[in-house]
Structures are given as C-alpha cells and as structure tokens.
Amino acid sequence: MMQTVIDSKTDNRSGFGWETKTTLKLIETDPNNFGINYDVDYKTGGLFGSWKHISGGPVKNLGNGSWVVNDSPKVTVIVSNYSVDSGQQLISMHVKIDVDVPVVGTVTIYDQTLGGRYGIDNLKELVAHISNAGQK
C-alpha cells in the first residue's frame, strides 16, 4: 500500500498538570486519496506523571467537519479550509484537536495547517531536476 508523506507537523502543548506532543502526517494513501497518520505522546499527573503514547492511521475520508474520535476523555477533531486542487496537485487543510481534560476543561493539543503537492514520484522529480540543471 502506497503512503507518500505530503506534509508533517508537530505541535507541543502544555498546561497545568499536562503536556502533549502531537504529530500529524498528511499522506497520499492511493492516487488522489488522502489520509492522516497520528502520533501523540502525552503526560498527565504533573511532575510525577508518566508519559503515554498512542498512534494510528491512516484516518481517511477527509473533508471539512468535526468528529468526536474518543469518548473518554472526549477528543474532538475539527478540519476546516479543506481544499484539493487537482490541476496543480495541491491539498491543504487546517486541523485542530481539542481534548476535554478532567478538572482543567477543554484544551487544544493541535492547531496547524497541513498541505503540499501530491501525486508525484519524488525520485523521478529529483532525477529530472538534476538532469535539467546539468543541461544549463
């Protein structure tokens, strides 16, 4: 299964008694089909808390919307400004992830825009670029 990374961004957040490091990777799963892989490291319990890790994906069927992806704690993913330009082979979207942290309330653990070119063979593009540079 093809999984070409289009973009990857990490968002580090912290608050009273918690810390997170969230990385999302926007990928092309198949020609003209996209998904997001995720890695989240989080720590609760303040200074003496322990780090935990969750990962998964690809989450497919992307588009504008809001989804509760976990009930306890409640985790909500909001995708906005979703755009695919098939002529230019560009995709972009803004992703925000909110978590309801007990006692603290709702906190944002990710708030980034992902985007870039898709549908390219990076090795072929590199070879073509080198060839063209050598012809100058």
Stockholm file with secondary structure:
# STOCKHOLM 1.0

chainA/1-136         MMQTVIDSKTDNRSGFGWETKTTLKLIETDPNNFGINYDVDYKTGGLFGSWKHISGGPVKNLGNGSWVVNDSPKVTVIVSNYSVDSGQQLISMHVKIDVDVPVVGTVTIYDQTLGGRYGIDNLKELVAHISNAGQK
#=GR chainA/1-136 SS CCCEEEEEEEEEEEETTEEEEEEEEEEEEETTEEEEEEEEEEEESGGGCCEEEEEEEEECSCCSEEEEEEETTEEEEEEEEEEEETTTTEEEEEEEEEEEETTTEEEEEEEEEEEEECSCCHHHHHHHHHHHHHTC
#=GC SS_cons         CCCEEEEEEEEEEEETTEEEEEEEEEEEEETTEEEEEEEEEEEESGGGCCEEEEEEEEECSCCSEEEEEEETTEEEEEEEEEEEETTTTEEEEEEEEEEEETTTEEEEEEEEEEEEECSCCHHHHHHHHHHHHHTC
//
